[in-house]
Amino acid sequence: MTGVGGETNWTGLARYYDRLFPPGPSQVEFVTRVLSAGPKPARRVLDIGCATGGYALALAEAGFEVTGVDLDPEMVRVARARAEEWASGRKTLQPGAAGLSSGPPPRFFVGDMTDLRDLPDEETRPFDGVICLGNTLAHMLSAAELGAALGEMSRLLAPGGRAVIQTVNYDRLAATGEARFPPITAQPGLVFERLYLPRSDGLVNFVTTLREARAGRAVFRAETLLRPVLREELVTVARMAFHGEVEVYGDFLFSSWTEASPATVVVAVKGLVE
């Protein structure tokens, strides 16, 4: 989420977020495999745009030490409450998805992804891995903001560390003119509608509505300005920011990227040259 502090367009969605966007098994498996690869598997992971902490908690279950950052204070409040609940209910260390013992409870902070220098000192040690999932990067409304966000990811990542960055495949949207995505149905009785409305300046109005399935009454509605990030730009900026190997996939199954892919997933390795 962009901007600086205070309420964002997503504040009112925080109470429903976990039901609408639970961590996907394929996403968790993908991230776990990527971060566990290489001569030195990741231990400390930074989740940028963590929302209510679903993926941070899933990675903690898999044995990682996770720090989450989000601009929305209400999202962070919910994430902290979830982490406390998770920690208090854990009587013994349970095997995680990566075959490791569960890690410590994730820590969550409010922060702007384009400038994370206000993180507490103990959080500024280089991370072994960084993730930025969902449609977070589309909130960067200029090339400068996008570069600043990936620059911060690189700054906080140790040499040889890996970043997993995912966006909607905006190349597909540009090619097909697709505007309305299938609604997301969540229990109990909620339907989340998403609509992309292109603007003449190249940005899009992202219209989201959460309705009660039976009555059709809207319990949440927001219009958020987004900037579509095409594959070529994302790869170019990632190479400039991380100075290392960059790979692109079309989903979380390691499929090759095509214009018809559902997502653009970039895996970047932090090089030794700054």
N, C-alpha and C positions, 0 to 999 in steps of 0.2 A: 504494500500500500504506500502511496506517495504522500508528500506533504510533510509537515513538521508538527508532531505532537497533536494532542486533542482528539476529538471524535473524527472518524473517517466514515465514508459511505457504508462501511461494513459493520459498524458498531452494533446496529440493530439486529444483525444476523448472528451475532456471537452465540446466543442461547440456543440456536438451531444448528449451528455449523457442524457439530459432531455427527448429527443424524444425517445431514446432507452429504458430507464429504468424509466418510470414514476412510482410514488408510487402506489403499488397495493392496492385496497380497502381491500382485506382480510388481507394483512400485517398490514395496518394501524389499522384495527379493532382489530386484534390480540394483537398488541402492546398496544393499548389503553385499552383493557380489562385487560391485565396482569398488566399494570402499575397503573390502577385504582383500582385494587383489594387490599384486606387486610384492616387492621384497619386504615392505614394512606395512602390514595391515593397519588401517586407521583405528585409532582409539577415541580421540576427541573430535566431535563433529559439530559444526555450526549449521543450524537450520534457519535460513533467512526467509522471512514471510511465513513464519511458523503457524499463524492463525491460532487455533485453540490447542495446538500441541499434539495432534494425532500422530504425525510421523515421528516427532521427537520421542514420544512415548513408545512407539513401535520399535524404534532403533535402540532405545534404552533397554527394552525387553530383549533385544538381540545382543546386548553386551556393550553397547557404545556409551560413552560419556557425552551427553548432548546439551548444547546451549541453543535456545531458540530466541529469535528476535522478530518482533512485529511492530508496526507503527501504531496499531490500534490498542489503546490501553485496556479496553474491555476484552478483546481477544486474549491479551496477555493475562488478565485477571482470571479468566476461565481456564487458561492453560495451567497457571500456577495451582489453581484449585484441583484440577485433574491430577497434576503431579503429586500433590499432597495425598490425595485419595489413593492413588496407585501405590505410593510408598507405604502408607499406613496399612494397606490391605495385604502387603507382601510379607508373609511370615517366614518364608525361606526363599533363597535364590532359586528361581526356576530357569530351566534351560531356555535360551532364547532361540530365535529363528536361525541364527548363525552357528548354533551349537555351542554358544558361550553362555556363561552365567549372566544374569541380568546386570546391567550397569546401574549407577546411582540415579536417583530421580533427576530428570532434566531441570535445568534452570532457565527461566524465561525473563526477558527484558524488553522494554519498549525502546525502539530505535528506528531511525531512518536508514534504509539500506544504502543510501548514497553517501552516508557519513556515520560510521560506527565508532568514532573516536571517543564517544561518551560511555562506552561499555566499561564496567568496572575493571580495575587493573588485573584482577585474577582471570578475566576473560580475554585478555589481549595476548596471551601466549599463543603461538601459532597453532592453528587447528590442523588435524590430519586430513579432514574432509569437510567439504561445504556442500549443502544442498539448497536448491531454490526451486520448489515444485509448484505446480498449478499454473495460474496465469499471472503470477506476481510481476514478472518483468514487463508485462504490457502496461503497467502503471507508470513506467518511465516514459515521460511525454516528450522527450527529445533524445537525440543521439548523445548529447552531453550527459544526460542523466543515466542513460544505459551504460555509457563508458564508466561513469563514476561508480555505479553499482557493481559492475564486474571488477573494477579496480579495487574496491573495498574487499570483495571476495578474495581476490588474489593477495592483497596485503595481509589478510588474516590467515592465509593458507601457507603451511610449511612447504619448502621445496620438495617436490615429489608427491605432494598431496593431490587429491583428486576432487574435482567439483562436478556435481550432477545438476544440470540446469534444464528445466523443461518449460515449454510454452505450448499454447495452442498452435497448431500448424496454420499459421496465417497465410502461407503460400496457397494452401487449399482453399481458404476462404476467398482470397483474391481471385483465384482462377474460376471458382464456381459461383461466386456471388452469394454463397450460403449466408443466411442472416439469422435464422432461427434454429437453435439447437433442440434436440429432444428434451422434454422436461425430465427432471429428476424427481422420482417419487420416494418419499421417506416416511417411515412410520413414526408416530401415529398420524396418518391422514394428512400429510403435507406434500405439496407439489411445488417444485422450484422451476420457474420458467426463465429462459435466457434468450435475449434478442440483441443482435449486433446491428447497429444502424450506422453505416459509413457516412462520413462528413467530407465536405469538399477540400478540407485542409489535410486529408490523409489520416486523421484520427477517427475513432469510432465511439459512438455512444453505446455503452453496454448497459442495457436495461434488464434489471433482474426483479422478479416478483415471486414472493413466496405466498402460496394460497393454502387455505384449508380445503382439502379435497372435496368434502361433501358440500359445504356452503359456498365455496368459491371465493370466500372473503379473503382479501389480501391482508396478511399480517406483517409483511415487509415489502417495501419497494424502494429501489434506488436506481439512479442513472449515474454511471461512472464513466469518465473519459479515459479511454485507453489508446495506446499507440501500437498498432500491429507491428510485431518484430518478425521480419522475414528471415528465413534460414541463412541466406548469404550474409546479412548484416550481423546476425548473432554469432556466426562462426568467425567472421572477420574480427569482431570486437573481442571475442573470447581468445583468439590467437594473440591479439595485441596485449590483452590483460594478463594472460597466464604464461606466455612465452614458452609454451610446451605443446605436446601433442593434443590434438582436438579430434574427437570422433563424434559422428552424428547418427542417431537412430530415429526410427519413425514411431516407436512405441517403447514399452517397458519389457518387451520380449527380445530385445536386441535385434529387431528386424531392421533391414536397410531402409533408409529414409527415401520416400518418394513424395511427389506433390500431393498424392492422395492419402498419405499417412495421417493418422488421427492426431499425432503430436510431433513436435520437434524436441528431441532429447539430446542435449550436448553433454559429453563427458570430456572435461579438460584436465590436463595434468600440469601442475605448476612447475615451470622450468627453473633452472638455476640462474638464468640471466634476468636481471630486473631492468 
